[in-house]
């Protein structure tokens, strides 16, 4: 082509040197114009046509590819490929210039391919997150590892072009700097290994509530990446934890609570032991009017009377035989109240027990599970329950223990 154009220009009356320069310049300009046309066609015709076709499909993956600009970045390859294949025509005989331009164009092609692959991986991750399995098995760390490999390999190819060496030579020479590379990418390597273990053992997943006091983390996992795990705490702050720390250190995952269908309520109230006593007939008559335990009172009274008759118990003293106590009756009431509570999970542990007495009285522990696991609703249910229980305590001739306050001492003075 160069010879034909050069001969035609000479026929027009120009000498050979000027004809050669003009012919080369015209071909070079033509290549630039054709590359711009190729870019325009790829960008405004092929890409728009592809967009129209994708908009009519029902699948999501092609829409995501378009959204992440995978095809947009591939469009830049058209002019680069045209220049790479045709640049030797105008610069025939100037091998060093051809090599220089081809090297720069090849670097541009590598960068465009890397950017397209990066966009493709981003689209893959975005598509994957639309499935429920993404919460159980996050792959963001794996995607980041693939990106690192692509970036590293592309850097080797670009360096090989700049130093005019084959990539094989550079790859084989990396053995000498392996230790340095391992030091530089230590966190990435540890994070990648930890990510595999976390996913394989299903230790954590996006949305899990975890506690890790060492790092001040107490909230939901919002992102599991290659080197870090981001936790949004309940005060809306973000704590960043090294991924490998979840393997090497202990943490609490509340997923079991979420999957169980209940959230534990475990709290005690302290009863003043000076108010604990045997139930008199008057007390039992009063307690029997409480609907939740009326049948329990009657049944227990009959059982104890029969038992005491069989053993010929002297009823002149309440100490003799079996007797009901106000604290035992109170525990029975609390159990019946919680059993009838609509927001308590009856299929899980429901326990009302005494703990060891101490200087603050006799602790009565309520150990049950709320059906609603949402924090705000859970706290409301728990508060309502203890509002009621604390208000009921005096009905059983009991008193809640609390340390003396200034008002108590003031009453003593007066």
C-alpha positions in Angstrom: 0.0 0.0 0.0 2.8 2.4 0.9 4.6 1.7 -2.4 1.4 2.2 -4.5 0.7 5.5 -2.8 4.3 6.7 -3.0 4.4 5.9 -6.8 1.2 7.8 -7.3 2.5 10.8 -5.5 5.8 10.7 -7.6 3.6 10.6 -10.7 2.1 13.9 -9.6 5.5 15.6 -9.8 7.0 15.3 -6.3 10.5 14.0 -5.7 11.1 10.6 -3.9 11.9 12.0 -0.4 8.9 14.2 -0.3 6.7 11.6 -1.8 7.8 9.1 0.8 7.1 11.4 3.7 3.7 12.5 2.3 2.7 8.8 1.6 3.6 7.7 5.2 1.9 10.7 6.7 -1.3 10.1 4.7 -1.4 6.5 5.7 -0.8 7.3 9.3 -3.6 9.9 9.3 -5.8 7.4 7.6 -5.1 4.8 10.4 -5.9 7.4 13.0 -9.2 8.3 11.3 -10.1 4.6 10.8 -9.4 4.0 14.5 -11.6 6.9 15.5 -14.3 5.5 13.2 -13.9 2.0 14.7 -14.3 3.5 18.2 -17.3 5.5 17.1 -18.9 2.4 15.5 -18.2 0.2 18.6 -19.4 2.9 21.0 -22.4 4.3 19.3 -23.7 1.5 17.1 -22.5 -1.9 18.4 -22.8 -0.9 22.1 -26.2 0.8 21.6 -27.5 -2.2 19.7 -26.2 -4.5 22.4 -27.9 -2.4 25.0 -31.2 -2.6 23.1 -30.9 -6.4 22.9 -30.0 -6.7 26.6 -32.9 -4.5 27.7 -35.3 -7.1 26.1 -33.9 -10.1 27.9 -35.3 -11.5 31.1 -31.9 -12.5 32.6 -30.1 -10.2 35.1 -26.5 -11.1 34.4 -26.3 -9.2 31.1 -28.0 -6.1 32.6 -25.4 -6.2 35.4 -22.6 -6.5 32.8 -23.9 -3.5 31.1 -24.3 -1.6 34.3 -20.7 -2.3 35.4 -19.5 -1.1 31.9 -17.9 -4.3 30.8 -18.9 -3.8 27.2 -18.1 -0.1 27.4 -14.5 -0.9 28.3 -14.2 -3.6 25.6 -15.2 -1.0 23.1 -11.8 0.7 23.6 -10.1 -2.4 22.2 -11.4 -1.7 18.6 -9.2 1.3 17.8 -6.2 -0.1 19.7 -6.3 -3.4 17.8 -6.6 -1.5 14.4 -3.6 0.6 15.2 -1.6 -2.4 16.4 -2.3 -4.4 13.3 -1.7 -1.6 10.7 0.9 0.7 12.2 3.7 -1.2 10.4 2.4 0.0 7.0 3.3 3.8 7.3 6.5 3.1 9.2 7.9 0.3 7.1 11.6 0.2 7.5 11.6 1.9 10.9 11.5 -1.2 13.1 12.4 0.7 16.3 9.5 3.1 15.8 7.1 0.3 15.0 8.2 -1.6 18.1 7.8 1.5 20.2 4.3 2.3 19.0 3.2 -1.4 19.1 4.6 -1.6 22.7 2.6 1.4 23.8 -0.5 0.2 22.1 -0.1 -3.3 23.6 0.2 -1.8 27.0 -3.0 0.1 26.3 -4.7 -3.1 25.2 -3.5 -4.9 28.4 -4.9 -2.0 30.6 -8.2 -2.1 28.8 -8.5 -5.9 29.1 -7.6 -5.6 32.9 -10.3 -2.9 33.4 -12.8 -5.0 31.5 -12.0 -8.1 33.6 -12.2 -5.9 36.7 -15.7 -4.8 35.7 -16.6 -8.4 34.8 -15.6 -9.5 38.3 -17.5 -6.7 39.9 -20.6 -7.7 37.9 -20.2 -11.3 38.9 -20.0 -10.3 42.6 -23.1 -8.1 42.2 -25.0 -10.9 40.5 -23.9 -13.4 43.2 -25.1 -11.1 46.0 -28.7 -11.3 44.6 -28.8 -14.9 45.7 -29.5 -16.0 49.3 -26.4 -18.2 49.3 -24.2 -15.1 49.2 -25.1 -14.4 52.9 -23.8 -17.8 53.9 -20.8 -18.1 51.5 -19.4 -14.6 50.7 -17.0 -14.5 47.7 -15.8 -10.9 47.9 -12.4 -12.1 49.3 -12.1 -14.6 46.4 -13.0 -11.9 43.9 -10.3 -9.6 45.4 -7.7 -12.4 45.1 -8.6 -12.9 41.5 -8.2 -9.2 40.9 -4.8 -9.2 42.6 -3.7 -12.1 40.4 -4.9 -10.2 37.3 -3.2 -7.0 38.3 0.0 -8.8 39.2 0.1 -10.8 35.9 -0.7 -7.6 33.8 2.1 -5.7 35.6 4.5 -8.5 34.7 3.4 -8.3 31.0 3.7 -4.5 30.9 7.2 -4.7 32.5 8.2 -7.4 30.0 7.2 -5.0 27.2 9.1 -2.1 28.6 12.3 -4.1 29.2 11.8 -6.1 26.0 11.9 -9.5 27.8 9.6 -12.4 27.6 7.2 -12.7 30.6 8.5 -16.2 31.2 11.9 -14.8 32.2 10.3 -12.4 34.6 8.1 -15.1 36.2 11.1 -17.4 36.7 13.1 -14.6 38.3 10.4 -14.0 40.9 11.7 -16.9 43.0 14.5 -14.6 44.3 12.0 -12.1 45.6 9.3 -14.5 46.9 10.1 -13.7 50.5 9.7 -10.0 49.8 6.4 -10.6 48.0 5.1 -12.7 50.8 6.0 -10.0 53.3 4.2 -7.3 51.2 1.1 -9.5 50.6 1.1 -11.1 54.1 -2.3 -9.7 55.0 -3.7 -10.6 51.7 -2.4 -14.2 52.0 -3.6 -14.6 55.6 -7.0 -13.0 54.7 -7.4 -15.3 51.7 -6.7 -18.5 53.8 -8.9 -17.2 56.6 -11.7 -16.4 54.1 -11.7 -20.0 52.8 -11.9 -21.3 56.4 -14.7 -19.0 57.3 -16.7 -19.9 54.2 -16.0 -23.7 54.5 -16.9 -23.8 58.2 -19.7 -21.2 57.9 -18.3 -19.4 60.9 -19.6 -16.0 59.8 -21.8 -14.6 57.1 -23.1 -11.2 56.0 -25.8 -10.0 58.4 -24.5 -12.1 61.4 -24.5 -10.4 64.8 -21.0 -10.9 66.3 -19.3 -9.7 69.5 -15.5 -9.2 69.6 -14.6 -7.1 72.6 -10.9 -6.9 71.8 -11.7 -4.8 68.7 -14.8 -3.1 70.2 -17.1 -4.9 67.7 -20.7 -5.6 68.7 -23.1 -5.5 65.8 -23.9 -6.9 62.3 -21.4 -7.9 59.7 -21.9 -5.7 56.7 -18.9 -6.8 54.6 -16.5 -9.7 54.4 -13.5 -8.7 52.2 -10.1 -10.2 51.5 -8.2 -8.6 54.4 -11.0 -7.1 56.6 -14.4 -7.7 58.0 -16.6 -4.7 58.6 -19.0 -4.7 61.5 -21.6 -2.0 62.0 -22.0 -1.6 65.7 -25.4 -0.8 67.3 -24.3 2.9 67.7 -23.9 2.9 63.8 -20.1 3.1 64.0 -18.0 0.8 61.9 -15.4 -1.5 63.3 -12.9 -3.1 60.9 -11.4 -6.5 62.0 -8.6 -8.4 60.2 -10.2 -11.4 58.5 -7.6 -13.7 59.9 -8.4 -12.5 63.5 -11.7 -14.4 63.2 -9.7 -17.6 62.8 -7.0 -17.0 65.4 -9.1 -15.3 68.1 -12.4 -16.0 69.8 -15.6 -14.2 69.1 -19.3 -14.6 69.8 -21.7 -15.2 66.9 -25.4 -14.7 67.7 -26.6 -16.5 64.5 -27.7 -19.5 66.7 -30.1 -17.2 68.5 -31.4 -15.8 65.2 -32.0 -19.3 63.8 -33.5 -20.7 67.0 -36.7 -18.6 66.9 -36.2 -17.0 70.3 -34.1 -14.5 72.2 -33.1 -15.2 75.7 -34.4 -13.2 78.7 -32.2 -13.9 81.7 -32.7 -11.5 84.6 -33.1 -11.7 88.4 -35.0 -9.8 91.0 -33.8 -9.9 94.6 -36.4 -10.7 97.3 -35.9 -9.5 100.8 -35.5 -12.7 102.8 -37.1 -11.1 105.9 -40.4 -11.2 104.1 -40.3 -15.0 103.2 -42.8 -17.0 105.3 -45.3 -19.9 105.4 -48.7 -19.2 103.9 -51.5 -18.8 106.4 -55.1 -19.8 105.5 -55.9 -16.1 105.0 -53.0 -15.7 102.6 -54.0 -18.9 100.7 -57.6 -17.6 100.4 -56.3 -14.4 99.0 -53.9 -16.1 96.6 -56.6 -18.4 95.3 -58.4 -15.4 93.8 -55.5 -14.9 91.4 -56.6 -16.5 88.2 -53.3 -17.8 87.0 -52.6 -19.8 90.1 -56.1 -20.5 91.6 -56.1 -24.1 90.4 -52.5 -24.5 91.5 -53.4 -23.3 95.0 -56.4 -25.7 95.3 -54.5 -28.7 93.9 -51.4 -28.1 96.1 -53.6 -27.5 99.3 -55.3 -30.9 98.8 -52.1 -32.7 98.1 -50.4 -31.3 101.2 -53.5 -31.9 103.5 -53.6 -35.5 102.3 -49.9 -36.0 102.9 -50.0 -34.4 106.3 -53.0 -36.6 107.3 -51.2 -39.7 106.3 -48.2 -38.7 108.4 -50.3 -37.6 111.3 -48.8 -34.1 111.3 -49.5 -31.8 114.2 -51.0 -28.7 112.6 -50.7 -26.5 115.6 -47.3 -25.4 114.2 -46.7 -24.4 110.6 -43.3 -25.9 110.9 -44.7 -29.4 111.0 -45.4 -31.2 107.8 -45.5 -29.7 104.3 -46.6 -26.1 103.9 -46.8 -23.7 101.1 -44.6 -20.6 101.2 -45.3 -17.2 99.8 -42.0 -17.3 97.8 -42.9 -20.7 96.3 -46.4 -19.4 95.4 -44.8 -16.4 93.9 -42.6 -18.5 91.7 -45.6 -20.6 90.6 -47.4 -17.4 89.7 -44.4 -16.0 87.6 -44.2 -19.4 85.8 -47.9 -19.4 85.0 -47.8 -15.7 84.0 -45.0 -16.4 81.5 -46.6 -19.6 80.2 -49.6 -17.6 79.3 -47.6 -14.7 77.9 -48.2 -14.5 74.1 -44.7 -13.3 73.3 -42.8 -16.1 75.2 -41.6 -19.1 73.2 -43.1 -22.1 74.9 -41.0 -24.5 72.9 -37.8 -23.3 74.4 -36.5 -23.3 78.0 -38.9 -21.7 80.5 -37.3 -21.7 83.9 -38.0 -19.8 87.2 -35.4 -20.6 89.8 -33.8 -19.5 93.0 -30.1 -18.6 93.0 -27.9 -18.7 96.0 -28.9 -16.1 98.7 -26.4 -13.3 99.2 -26.1 -9.9 100.9 -28.7 -8.5 98.4 -31.4 -11.0 99.3 -32.7 -14.1 97.5 -32.3 -13.8 93.7 -35.3 -15.2 91.7 -34.1 -15.7 88.1 -36.4 -15.6 85.1 -34.9 -17.6 82.2 -37.1 -17.6 79.2 -37.0 -16.8 75.4 -38.8 -14.1 73.6 -40.5 -14.9 70.3 -39.5 -11.5 68.9 -35.8 -11.2 68.3 -35.7 -7.6 67.1 -33.8 -5.5 69.7 -36.3 -2.8 70.2 -39.3 -5.2 70.4 -37.3 -7.6 72.6 -36.4 -4.9 75.1 -40.0 -3.7 75.2 -41.3 -7.3 75.9 -38.6 -7.8 78.6 -39.5 -4.5 80.3 -43.2 -5.2 80.2 -42.6 -8.5 81.9 -40.5 -7.1 84.7 -42.8 -4.1 85.2 -45.6 -6.6 85.9 -43.5 -8.9 88.1 -42.1 -6.1 90.2 -45.6 -4.7 90.7 -46.9 -8.2 91.7 -44.3 -8.9 94.4 -46.2 -7.1 97.2 -49.3 -9.1 96.5 -47.5 -12.1 97.9 -46.4 -10.3 101.1 -42.9 -10.1 99.7 -40.6 -7.1 99.2 -38.0 -6.4 96.6 -34.6 -5.9 98.2 -32.6 -2.8 97.5 -29.7 -1.1 99.3 -30.8 1.6 101.7 -31.0 5.1 100.2 -30.8 8.6 101.7 -34.6 8.6 102.1 -34.5 5.4 104.2 -32.0 6.9 106.6 -34.1 10.1 106.7 -37.1 8.1 107.8 -35.1 6.5 110.6 -34.1 9.9 111.9 -37.7 11.1 112.0 
